Amino acid sequence: MAIQACALGLGSDFYDWRWGRLAVCLQPVSAGRMLRVCCKMRNRNTGSSLHKRHQNKKASERLTLNTNLQSQSDESKEVNSSSSEDLMSPFQDKLSDADPIEDLPTMADDIRSSTGEKSIFIENADGVQRLPTDQLEDLTEMIKHAEKNVLLLNQARIGALKELDRILSEKEALQAEINVLELKLDETDSRLKVTTQEKIRVEFLEKELGRLKNEIYSKDKFDGKVLTSDSISQDAIDIAFVEELNALRVENGLLKDDIKALNEKLIDVSGKEECISMLEKERSLLESSVGELKSELEASRIDISALSSFKSECKALWDKVENLQALLGATAERSKQAATLFEQNLELQAKVDKLEASLKESNANKLPDKSQKYDELLLQKIEMLEERLQAADQEILSHTILYQKSLEEFQQSIERLKECNQKELGEHFDDMPWEFWSRLLLMVDGWLIEKKISSSDGKLLREMVWKKDRQICEAYLACNGKHEHEAIVTFLKLTQPQTSQGLHIVHIAAEIAPVAKVGGLGDVVLGLSKALQRKGHLVEIVLPKYDCLQEDQIIELKALDVTVESFFDGQLFKNRIWVGIVEGLPVYFIEPHHPSKFFWRGEFYGEHDDFKRFSFFSRAALELLYQAGKKPDIIHCHDWQTAFVAPLYWDIYAAKGFNSSRICFTCHNFEYQGTAHFSELSSCGLDIQRLNRPDRMQDNSAPDRINPLKGAIVFSNIVTTVSPTYAQEVCTPEGGRGLHGTLRLHSKKFVGVLNGIDTDSWNPSTDIILPVQYSADDLQGKAENKRALRTQLELSAADAFQPLVCCITRLVPQKGVHLIRHAIYQTVELGGQFVLLGSSPVAHIQRDFEGIASHFKNHPHVRLLLKYDDALSHMIYAASDMFIIPSLFEPCGLTQMIAMRYGSVPIVRRTGGLNDSVFDVDDDTIPVQYRNGFTFLSPNEQDLNNVMERAFKYYQKSPENWQKLVQRIMRLDFSWESSAQQYEELYEKTVTRARAAANV
């Protein structure tokens, strides 16, 4: 029920009464918006005008407004509706709660009075009432007042919206800061927890240390014979001494019984003394004859060694001789030509004489004019011939003088060379080859081991050889052709004490290249030893005498006239000692005389009794050093095969006085640990009860097994592996193969040192295997080698710029064979060529790659060569543009270093030594000069695809930058010099600490 108000001068404004409320809607022209105003009114008494005005004022005072802005223009679109509703909600609450709603009147229809006056009738409970004009004016003023209020509210609303936006932005920023602070708080809490745990652990260890210190006897200290970080308590040492003393007593009783039995047998054979004496005489005669033969052999060897130093000079001399011979040949030919010309000149001279005679006759007979002209022509020809004769004579003379000068220069060159050679032979002994000094050292050691000289004399003579002393070199040359006894007398005259500045280092290993090489171990032992030798250290190597040694690579291999007895399986076994020179290094080979023929198997590794074989060798190697009186500063053992050296040294030989050395142990691959049942350990003389403990040699995964690798970690003074990243990886459960806890416990002495390569053997500028040598300054030869390899393997050579991706590896799971397989297909898909060189000891992997090779047999872009070929590997390194190594783990890796040496850009997975030697070209955190390849992290096909796509794009889109990259990686230094320096520092630190402890 509604009555429209069409008067009161409100224009289009109208009133609408609903639910007992008066809603006034007006549209101010200035604001341009429709405003709705809700007003509450109580029933009024319509009696008098003043009373009505008074009631209207009260109503206006109690008026409550609820405004909602509705958009009718572009300006209203800028206001956020949701924010406005939230903002106005408190105002709405205040307005609506101003007065309670009571019986409000309802507006009736608009009625005009008889006087023409506009009126409004209101319906309520009492009926219909009429509003007079003055009340309408009051109502109009009230509405205008409400309009102003609405405008003020709108302005406040807009300001509140802006303030709300600012508050919301500040709230977001504060929330972000709160999140960061919460993360830091969590991190701090975790660190506090770890610190608390470590503190508790340290307190516990301090209590244990105090308890152990109280148990150690104050007077019986170990005097530096025990390892600093893994010292054995005094009570354990006393027990060991008591047990060893009891064992010696039992052994002494057995020896007494054996002596009695031997005495009884000697009584029976007393009649054979004469025969023995005759045999001794014959033996002495044979020894004298053998000595003479040895002296003659030494004389011939000395001549050979002296001639070896003249090879380079002789080569230059022969070059000069060839040049002179060529010059002499040319001179001889010219001499022949001159002789021919001389004969022709003589004939012409005779003809001239005849012509002159005939000319005189013609002049005498007065020949006619024609004859005179003819004579003039003959005279001109004669003059020309004489000029030619004079020129030929001068040329012959010049050639003769030149020939004489060349002969004089040739004679002078020969004299100068003779003088230089004599001077170098007499003065510059430092230039003698390493083979000469190693031969001299082995000769002195042979005398010492055979007890022909004392240990002090032997030590002095070794130091003189070590320093390349001129006196000992002169003594050696002076003994040429003399008997061994005379040579020993001559050497013993060298009594001046010499002090050495370097270290005495002995490597005990199962491999050394090139005589006994299975993997990278042999290369490391050789490369590191040569680098340390060049730094002035005395380096020796002890190796098993395998029956499969490459003896043609050993210089002067011979057996010493002595045997060394070593303990094994409860008895002593003899060992024959061989000596020889390998790449200028002195090497001792131990040949066991054991019924099992440990090293006469035709194989280096892989035998069922490898634990026994190498524990025997480790004990025999230490026995050799002990009986020879050697006291090296460092004993460096490698991998589990010689890991027995460390516990043997400290448990057995240190008690015998052989305790001045320090042990360095290098593990090249923690995958191979050589574990065996604990009962096997007693064969080499080690005490099972003392060592089969969690803190000694007991395997961390199987308590009934012994782990020699763990024993070396525990008992060595220095523990190293072959790269810094691999050293970090093996300290984790995934990489440590069960030894991560032991490595963490001994982390203070554990370090990773990156291996190097032999830059003399792997040098593209001097590699005679390559069709064309090249260098970083001239890369044309690399393209020629690429063309030659394509021709050799029958690959397509249509596109010379087509990238060649290569891989040289053993196909074992460690090398990521599934990624290598995927790389073959990915290379073809990206438009490149792929060459693989390598085989697999795993049968199913070998069959798998044989199937792939058969599939790509006639493919123009893929070749799989399932073998190993050293010469072909040089060709592949030189020809390849990229070299892929997707290993799952790689302790060090040498192929990436060789590839870069030959200008092949490596694509590798970031693990182990690969992470320490290859840095991504797109890694902005690495300096530009060190970026040398492409790397990926996860061992999956997607990451491999991404890195190969990046490499191909770089190769194809930026050929100039690629060439600069190739030149940069070829100039990188991966030699052994840096690695040897790190080992030298480790050696010197531990030796210095040992000497300081001994002085205290």
TANOR-V549317 format. One record per backbone hydrogen bond with DSSP energy under -0.5 kcal/mol. CO is the residue of the C=O (numbers start at 0). NH is the residue of the N-H. E is the energy in kcal/mol with one decimal. If there is no record, write none. Layout:
# TANOR-V549317
<<CO;NH;E> <CO;NH;E>>
This chain:
# TANOR-V549317
<<3;5;-0.7> <6;9;-1.4> <9;12;-2.2> <13;24;-1.7> <15;17;-0.6> <15;22;-2.0> <17;20;-1.7> <20;17;-1.5> <20;22;-0.6> <21;23;-0.6> <21;38;-3.0> <22;15;-2.0> <22;24;-0.6> <23;25;-0.5> <23;36;-2.6> <24;13;-1.2> <25;27;-0.5> <25;34;-2.2> <27;31;-1.6> <32;27;-0.5> <32;34;-0.5> <33;69;-0.8> <34;25;-1.8> <34;36;-0.5> <35;37;-0.5> <36;23;-3.1> <36;38;-0.6> <38;21;-1.9> <43;45;-0.6> <47;51;-1.9> <48;52;-2.7> <49;53;-2.9> <50;54;-2.3> <51;55;-2.5> <52;56;-2.6> <53;57;-1.9> <54;58;-2.3> <55;59;-2.7> <56;60;-2.3> <57;61;-2.1> <59;62;-0.9> <72;76;-0.6> <73;76;-0.6> <74;77;-1.2> <75;78;-1.2> <78;80;-0.5> <79;83;-2.1> <80;84;-2.2> <81;85;-1.9> <82;86;-2.7> <83;87;-2.4> <84;88;-1.0> <87;91;-2.6> <88;92;-2.0> <89;93;-2.1> <90;94;-2.7> <91;95;-2.8> <92;96;-1.8> <94;97;-1.1> <99;101;-0.6> <101;103;-2.0> <105;122;-4.1> <108;120;-0.6> <110;118;-1.0> <112;115;-1.2> <116;112;-2.1> <118;110;-0.9> <119;130;-2.6> <120;107;-2.6> <121;128;-2.7> <122;105;-3.7> <123;126;-0.7> <126;123;-2.0> <128;121;-3.0> <129;131;-0.5> <130;119;-0.8> <131;135;-1.4> <132;136;-2.1> <133;137;-2.2> <134;138;-2.6> <135;139;-2.3> <136;140;-2.6> <137;141;-2.4> <138;142;-2.2> <139;143;-2.5> <140;144;-2.6> <141;145;-2.2> <142;146;-2.3> <143;147;-2.1> <144;148;-2.0> <145;149;-2.4> <146;150;-2.4> <147;151;-2.5> <148;152;-2.6> <149;153;-2.5> <150;154;-2.3> <151;155;-2.5> <152;156;-2.4> <153;157;-2.4> <154;158;-2.2> <155;159;-2.4> <156;160;-2.2> <157;161;-2.1> <158;162;-2.4> <159;163;-2.3> <160;164;-2.3> <161;165;-2.2> <162;166;-2.3> <163;167;-2.7> <164;168;-2.3> <165;169;-2.2> <166;170;-2.3> <167;171;-2.3> <168;172;-2.2> <169;173;-2.6> <170;174;-2.5> <171;175;-2.3> <172;176;-2.3> <173;177;-2.3> <174;178;-2.3> <175;179;-2.3> <176;180;-2.5> <177;181;-2.4> <178;182;-2.3> <179;183;-2.5> <180;184;-2.4> <181;185;-2.6> <182;186;-2.8> <183;187;-2.7> <184;188;-2.5> <185;189;-2.5> <186;190;-2.5> <187;191;-2.5> <188;192;-2.3> <189;193;-2.7> <190;194;-3.1> <191;195;-2.6> <192;196;-2.6> <193;197;-3.0> <194;198;-2.8> <195;199;-2.5> <196;200;-2.7> <197;201;-3.0> <198;202;-2.6> <199;203;-2.3> <200;204;-2.7> <201;205;-2.8> <202;206;-2.2> <203;207;-2.5> <204;208;-3.1> <205;209;-2.6> <206;210;-2.4> <207;211;-2.7> <208;212;-2.7> <209;213;-2.0> <210;214;-1.1> <211;215;-1.2> <218;220;-1.4> <221;224;-1.4> <232;236;-1.7> <233;237;-2.6> <234;238;-2.2> <235;239;-2.3> <236;240;-2.8> <237;241;-2.6> <238;242;-2.8> <239;243;-3.1> <240;244;-2.7> <241;245;-2.6> <242;246;-2.6> <243;247;-2.6> <244;248;-2.3> <245;249;-2.5> <246;250;-2.7> <247;251;-2.6> <248;252;-2.4> <249;253;-2.2> <250;254;-2.5> <251;255;-2.3> <252;256;-2.0> <253;257;-2.3> <254;258;-2.5> <255;259;-2.3> <256;260;-2.2> <257;261;-2.5> <258;262;-2.6> <259;263;-2.0> <260;264;-1.9> <261;265;-2.5> <262;266;-1.8> <263;267;-1.1> <264;268;-1.4> <266;269;-0.8> <268;271;-1.7> <269;272;-1.2> <271;275;-2.0> <272;276;-2.6> <273;277;-2.5> <274;278;-2.5> <275;279;-2.4> <276;280;-2.3> <277;281;-2.6> <278;282;-2.6> <279;283;-2.6> <280;284;-2.5> <281;285;-2.7> <282;286;-2.7> <283;287;-2.5> <284;288;-2.5> <285;289;-3.0> <286;290;-2.8> <287;291;-2.4> <288;292;-2.5> <289;293;-2.7> <290;294;-2.7> <291;295;-2.6> <292;296;-2.6> <293;297;-3.2> <294;298;-2.4> <295;299;-2.3> <296;300;-2.6> <297;301;-2.8> <298;302;-2.1> <299;303;-2.2> <300;304;-3.1> <301;305;-2.9> <302;306;-2.4> <303;307;-2.1> <304;308;-0.9> <306;309;-1.4> <307;310;-1.0> <309;313;-3.1> <310;314;-2.5> <311;315;-2.2> <312;316;-2.7> <313;317;-3.1> <314;318;-2.1> <315;319;-2.3> <316;320;-2.8> <317;321;-3.0> <318;322;-2.4> <319;323;-2.9> <320;324;-3.0> <321;325;-2.6> <322;326;-2.6> <323;327;-3.2> <324;328;-2.6> <325;329;-2.4> <326;330;-2.7> <327;331;-3.0> <328;332;-2.4> <329;333;-2.4> <330;334;-2.6> <331;335;-2.6> <332;336;-2.6> <333;337;-2.9> <334;338;-2.9> <335;339;-2.7> <336;340;-2.7> <337;341;-2.5> <338;342;-2.5> <339;343;-2.6> <340;344;-2.8> <341;345;-2.4> <342;346;-2.5> <343;347;-3.0> <344;348;-2.9> <345;349;-2.4> <346;350;-2.4> <347;351;-2.9> <348;352;-2.6> <349;353;-2.3> <350;354;-3.0> <351;355;-2.8> <352;356;-2.3> <353;357;-2.8> <354;358;-2.2> <355;359;-2.4> <356;360;-2.2> <357;361;-2.4> <358;362;-2.5> <359;363;-2.5> <360;364;-2.3> <361;365;-0.7> <361;366;-1.5> <367;371;-1.5> <368;372;-2.1> <369;373;-2.2> <370;374;-2.2> <371;375;-2.1> <372;376;-2.2> <373;377;-1.9> <374;378;-2.3> <375;379;-2.0> <376;380;-2.2> <377;381;-2.3> <378;382;-2.1> <379;383;-2.2> <380;384;-2.4> <381;385;-2.1> <382;386;-2.1> <383;387;-2.2> <384;388;-2.3> <385;389;-2.3> <386;390;-2.3> <387;391;-2.5> <388;392;-2.3> <389;393;-2.1> <390;394;-2.3> <391;395;-2.5> <392;396;-2.2> <393;397;-2.5> <394;398;-2.4> <395;399;-2.1> <396;400;-2.3> <397;401;-2.6> <398;402;-2.4> <399;403;-2.2> <400;404;-2.4> <401;405;-2.4> <402;406;-2.1> <403;407;-2.1> <404;408;-2.7> <405;409;-2.4> <406;410;-2.3> <407;411;-2.5> <408;412;-2.6> <409;413;-2.1> <410;414;-2.2> <411;415;-2.7> <412;416;-2.6> <413;417;-2.2> <414;418;-2.6> <415;419;-2.9> <416;420;-2.6> <417;421;-2.5> <418;422;-2.5> <419;423;-3.0> <420;424;-2.5> <421;425;-1.8> <422;426;-2.0> <422;427;-0.5> <423;427;-0.6> <426;428;-1.7> <427;430;-0.7> <428;431;-1.6> <432;435;-0.9> <432;436;-1.2> <433;437;-2.6> <434;438;-2.2> <435;439;-2.0> <436;440;-2.5> <437;441;-2.5> <438;442;-2.0> <439;443;-2.1> <440;444;-2.6> <441;445;-2.2> <442;446;-1.9> <443;447;-2.1> <444;448;-2.9> <445;449;-2.2> <446;451;-3.0> <446;452;-0.9> <447;450;-1.4> <453;457;-2.6> <454;458;-2.4> <455;459;-2.2> <456;460;-2.8> <457;461;-2.4> <458;462;-2.1> <459;463;-1.8> <460;464;-2.2> <461;465;-2.8> <462;466;-2.0> <463;468;-2.8> <464;467;-1.4> <468;472;-1.4> <469;473;-2.6> <470;474;-2.5> <471;475;-2.0> <472;476;-2.2> <473;477;-2.5> <474;478;-1.4> <476;479;-1.2> <478;481;-2.1> <482;486;-2.2> <483;487;-2.5> <484;488;-2.0> <485;489;-2.2> <486;490;-2.5> <487;491;-2.3> <488;492;-0.7> <489;492;-0.8> <490;493;-1.7> <492;494;-1.6> <502;504;-0.7> <502;537;-2.2> <503;632;-1.5> <503;633;-2.0> <504;539;-2.2> <505;507;-0.5> <505;635;-2.9> <506;508;-0.6> <506;541;-2.9> <507;637;-1.0> <511;515;-2.8> <514;549;-2.0> <515;511;-2.0> <518;522;-0.6> <519;523;-2.2> <520;524;-2.5> <521;512;-1.8> <521;525;-1.9> <522;526;-2.9> <523;527;-2.8> <524;528;-1.8> <525;529;-2.5> <526;530;-2.0> <527;531;-2.4> <528;532;-2.3> <529;533;-2.2> <530;534;-1.0> <531;536;-1.8> <532;535;-1.7> <536;538;-0.7> <537;504;-3.3> <538;585;-0.6> <539;506;-3.0> <540;587;-3.0> <541;508;-2.0> <542;589;-2.2> <543;545;-1.5> <545;548;-0.8> <548;550;-1.7> <549;552;-2.1> <550;553;-1.5> <554;580;-2.2> <557;578;-3.0> <559;561;-1.9> <561;576;-0.8> <562;564;-0.5> <563;574;-1.2> <565;572;-2.8> <567;570;-1.5> <570;567;-2.9> <572;565;-2.6> <573;592;-2.8> <574;563;-2.4> <575;577;-0.5> <575;590;-2.8> <576;559;-3.0> <577;588;-3.0> <578;557;-2.3> <579;586;-2.8> <580;554;-2.9> <581;584;-1.9> <584;581;-2.5> <585;540;-1.8> <586;579;-1.8> <587;542;-2.9> <588;577;-2.9> <588;590;-0.6> <589;544;-2.7> <589;591;-0.6> <590;575;-2.8> <591;593;-1.0> <593;596;-2.2> <596;599;-1.6> <598;546;-1.4> <606;609;-1.2> <608;612;-2.5> <609;613;-2.4> <610;614;-1.6> <611;615;-2.2> <612;616;-1.8> <613;617;-2.2> <614;618;-1.9> <615;619;-2.5> <616;620;-2.5> <617;621;-1.9> <618;622;-2.0> <619;623;-2.1> <620;624;-1.9> <621;625;-2.4> <622;626;-2.8> <623;627;-2.1> <624;629;-1.8> <625;628;-0.9> <632;661;-1.6> <633;505;-2.4> <633;635;-0.6> <634;636;-0.6> <634;663;-2.4> <635;507;-2.4> <636;665;-2.0> <637;641;-0.9> <638;641;-1.2> <639;642;-1.0> <641;644;-1.3> <642;645;-0.8> <642;646;-0.6> <643;647;-2.2> <644;648;-2.7> <645;649;-2.0> <646;650;-2.3> <647;651;-2.1> <647;652;-1.5> <648;653;-2.3> <652;655;-0.8> <652;657;-1.7> <653;656;-1.3> <656;658;-1.6> <661;634;-2.6> <662;716;-1.6> <662;717;-1.9> <663;636;-2.4> <664;719;-2.8> <665;638;-2.8> <665;667;-0.6> <666;721;-0.6> <668;671;-1.3> <670;672;-0.6> <672;708;-1.0> <675;705;-3.6> <676;679;-2.2> <677;680;-1.3> <678;681;-0.8> <679;682;-1.2> <680;683;-0.9> <680;685;-1.0> <681;684;-1.4> <682;568;-2.4> <685;687;-0.6> <686;690;-1.6> <687;691;-3.2> <690;692;-2.2> <690;696;-2.7> <690;697;-0.5> <692;695;-1.9> <692;697;-1.9> <696;706;-3.0> <701;704;-1.9> <703;677;-1.9> <704;698;-2.6> <705;675;-1.7> <705;707;-0.6> <706;710;-1.9> <707;711;-2.1> <708;712;-1.8> <709;713;-2.3> <710;714;-2.5> <711;715;-1.6> <717;664;-2.8> <718;750;-1.9> <719;666;-2.4> <720;752;-2.6> <721;754;-1.2> <722;726;-1.7> <723;727;-1.4> <724;728;-2.3> <725;729;-2.3> <727;730;-0.8> <728;731;-1.7> <728;734;-0.7> <731;735;-2.7> <735;738;-1.9> <738;742;-2.5> <739;743;-2.2> <740;744;-2.0> <741;745;-1.5> <743;746;-1.4> <745;748;-1.2> <746;749;-1.0> <748;718;-2.6> <750;720;-1.5> <756;758;-1.2> <757;761;-2.2> <760;762;-1.0> <762;765;-1.6> <762;766;-1.2> <763;773;-1.4> <765;767;-0.6> <766;769;-0.8> <774;777;-0.7> <777;774;-1.7> <778;781;-0.7> <778;782;-1.2> <779;783;-1.6> <780;784;-2.3> <781;785;-2.0> <782;786;-2.0> <783;787;-2.3> <784;788;-2.4> <785;789;-2.0> <786;790;-1.9> <787;791;-2.4> <788;792;-2.6> <789;793;-0.6> <789;794;-2.6> <790;793;-0.6> <797;799;-0.7> <798;801;-1.3> <802;804;-0.6> <802;832;-2.3> <803;880;-2.5> <803;881;-2.0> <804;834;-2.0> <805;883;-2.2> <806;836;-2.6> <809;811;-1.9> <811;814;-1.8> <812;815;-2.0> <813;887;-2.4> <813;888;-1.2> <815;818;-0.7> <815;819;-1.9> <816;820;-2.5> <817;821;-1.7> <818;822;-2.3> <819;823;-1.4> <820;824;-1.1> <821;825;-2.5> <822;826;-2.3> <823;827;-1.6> <824;828;-2.2> <825;829;-2.0> <826;831;-2.9> <827;830;-1.0> <832;804;-3.5> <833;862;-2.1> <834;806;-1.8> <835;864;-3.3> <836;808;-1.7> <838;810;-2.4> <840;842;-0.6> <841;845;-2.3> <842;846;-2.4> <843;847;-2.0> <844;848;-2.3> <845;849;-2.0> <846;850;-2.0> <847;851;-1.7> <848;852;-2.6> <849;853;-2.2> <850;854;-2.0> <851;855;-2.0> <853;856;-1.2> <855;858;-1.2> <859;795;-3.0> <860;833;-2.5> <862;835;-2.2> <862;864;-0.5> <863;865;-0.8> <864;837;-2.2> <864;866;-2.1> <868;872;-2.1> <869;873;-1.5> <870;874;-1.5> <871;875;-2.4> <872;876;-2.5> <873;877;-2.0> <874;878;-2.0> <875;879;-2.1> <880;904;-2.2> <881;805;-2.3> <882;906;-3.0> <884;908;-1.5> <889;912;-1.9> <893;897;-2.3> <894;898;-2.8> <895;899;-1.9> <896;900;-2.0> <897;901;-1.4> <898;903;-3.0> <899;902;-1.4> <902;904;-0.5> <904;882;-2.3> <905;933;-2.4> <906;884;-2.9> <907;935;-1.4> <908;910;-1.7> <910;913;-1.4> <910;914;-0.9> <911;914;-0.7> <911;915;-0.7> <912;916;-0.8> <913;916;-0.6> <913;917;-1.9> <918;931;-2.0> <918;932;-1.5> <919;922;-1.3> <921;923;-0.9> <922;925;-1.4> <926;929;-1.7> <926;930;-0.6> <927;930;-1.2> <929;931;-0.5> <931;905;-0.6> <932;920;-2.0> <933;907;-2.3> <935;909;-2.8> <937;939;-2.0> <939;943;-1.7> <940;944;-2.5> <941;945;-2.2> <942;946;-2.2> <943;947;-2.2> <944;948;-2.4> <945;949;-2.1> <946;950;-2.1> <947;951;-2.6> <948;952;-2.4> <949;953;-2.3> <950;954;-2.2> <951;955;-2.5> <952;956;-2.9> <953;957;-1.5> <957;961;-2.4> <958;962;-2.1> <959;963;-2.0> <960;964;-2.3> <961;965;-2.5> <962;966;-2.3> <963;967;-2.2> <964;968;-2.4> <965;969;-1.7> <966;970;-0.9> <967;970;-0.6> <968;971;-0.8> <971;973;-0.8> <973;756;-2.4> <974;978;-0.5> <975;979;-3.0> <976;980;-1.9> <977;981;-1.7> <978;982;-2.3> <979;983;-2.5> <980;984;-2.1> <981;985;-2.1> <982;986;-2.9> <983;987;-2.5> <984;988;-2.0> <985;989;-2.0> <986;990;-2.5> <987;991;-2.4> <988;992;-2.2> <989;993;-2.1> <990;994;-2.6> <991;995;-2.3> <992;996;-2.3> <993;997;-2.2> <994;998;-2.2> <995;999;-1.7>>
